[in-house]
Amino acid sequence: MHSRSPGAELAGTLLRVSVGSTMIAHGLKHARSLHGTAGWFESIGFRKPKLQARLSAVVEIGAGAALIAGAATPLSASAVVGTMAVAARSVHIPNGFFITAEGWEYVAALGVSSVAIGALGGGQFSVDRALGFDRHLCGGRGAAIALGAGLAGAAAQLAIFWRSPKPSTSPSSSPDPSRTAVKT
């Protein structure tokens, strides 16, 4: 097992809990309004929108909980990276950088934070540490798993299920009723 300073342990734990909690909140929001979320997924070009709505709820809640627990940390982080990459490509990139215009700043921050979590690993207070996996699931290897698996999953989901919608059904004209400010 590797040892980090108390400050680094605290920073890693706070980062895991922050990103994990954010993902759980988004997943619960999707789960509470599956019909509205499915309609929104359809409006932004996803085939099988009911499936997308259910999967988004499950993946966001599951990845968030696993991050908080520090369980399979790089893989948990990869689910966030993938989710944010799909959101960036399907909604946010055309809108520029700033979140105030539905841009990609927010999803980039969560995605990059998740790669950092993969690099940091679960840390002292994690399932990974309790199982003795933490020394194998951190550093460059952890970051590569988070980034590589996340982007590969996003590419597969986009290739299989997404087509850019016609201009008349753009995300800005079809807001997601399950969200208030940010669409991920």
N, C-alpha and C positions, 0 to 999 in steps of 0.2 A: 504494500500500500504506500501511496505517496502522502507526503505531508505538506500542507499549505499553512500560511500564516492565518491567525484568527481573522484578520481583516479580509483576506481572500476567501476564506470559508464563508464569512458573512455575506460578502458581495455575491458569491456564486449562489448561495441559498436565496438571497433576495431576488436575484435575477430569475432563478427557476420559479419562485413563488409568484413573482410579478407576471411573467409571461404565461405561466400555467393558469393562474387565476383569470387572466384576460381571455384565454382560450376557452376555459370552462364557461365564463359569462357569455361569450358568443355562441357556444354550443347550446347552452340552455335557452338562449333567445331563439335560436333556430328550432329547437325541440318544442318550444311553447307555441309556435305558429308554423307548423310544418306546411300547411296549405299555402300560406302567404309566402313562405320561403321558397316553396316549389314554384310558385308563380314568378317570383323574382328570378330564380335560376333559369326558368324558361325564357324570360324576357331578355336575359343577357346572353342567350345562345346555347344553353345546355340542353342536350337530349336527355331523356329520362329524368326530368326535373324532380319528380317525387323521390326517386332513388337518391339524387344529389342532395336533396334536403335532409333526408334521413342520415345519409353518410356524413354530411357536414356536421350534423349534431353529434353523432357518435365519435367521429374522429376528433373534433374540437374538444369535447368533454374528456375523452379518453387520453388524448395527448396532454391536455392540461393537467389532469390528475396524475399521470405518469411523471410529468416534469416536476410537479410539486413533491412527489414521493422520491424523485431521483431514481426512477426505475427504467432500466435500459435507456439511459439518458440521451445518448446520441440518436437512437432510433426515435425516441419521443420527440426530440428536437427536430428530427427530419420531417415528422408529420406536420409540425408548425411551418417549417421552411416550405414544404410542398403546398400547404394550404395558402400561404402568403404568396407564393409564386403563381398559383392559379388565380388568386384574387387580383394580383398585379396585372397579369396578362389579360384576363377577361373583363376587367373593370377599370383599373386605376391608371395604367400607363398612358392611355390616350388623353388623360386629363392633366398631365403635367406632374410636377413634383408635390405641390402643397396640398395637404389634406383638406384645406378649406374649399378647394375646388374638386374634391374627390380624387386627388392625386395619389401618388404612390409612396409618399413619405412614411405613412403609418405602417403599411405592410412591409416596407423595406426595414424599418426599425425593428419590427417583431422578427422578421426573417434573419437579419444580421445578429440580433440578440440570441436567437436560437442556435446559430452556428457557434457563437461564443459559448453558449451553454454546453454544446457538444464538446468543445475544446476543454472547458473547465471540468466536465464530468459531473457526476452526482455529488461529490464531496463527502465530507465527514458524516453528515446527517442525511443519508440516502439509502435506499434499498440496494443500489449498486455496491456501496461500501459494505453493507451487512452481508452481501453474498460474495464479496471478494472480487467483484468484476471491475471495480472503479479504476484500478491501475491499467486495465486493458482498454477501457472505454473513455479515454480522455486525450488531451493533447491534439497533435495533428491528425491522428487516427480518428478521434471523436469528431473533430471538425469536418473531416473528409466524409465520414458517415452521414453526419447531419446534412451537409450541403449536397453530397452526391445522391444519396437516397431520396432526399427531399425534392431535388430538381428532376430526378428520373421519374418519381411518382407523379409530379406535376405535369411533366411532358406526356406521360402516358394518359393521364386523365384528360388533358386538353385534346390530345390526338383522338381519343376514343369518343369523348362526349361533347366537345365544344366546337362551335362554329361561330364566328363573329356575326352578331345579329345585324339585320338591315338597319340603316340609319333611323328609320321611324320608330324602332324599338330599342333605342339606346338606353343604357342604364339611367341616364339623367331624366328620361321621360317615363321610366317605369320604376319608381322607387320601391325598394324592398320594405313592405309594411312591418317586418319584424325588426327593423333597424331604425335608429333615429339619425345618426350622424355618419357612421362609417360602415361601409360595405366590405366584408372580407370574404 
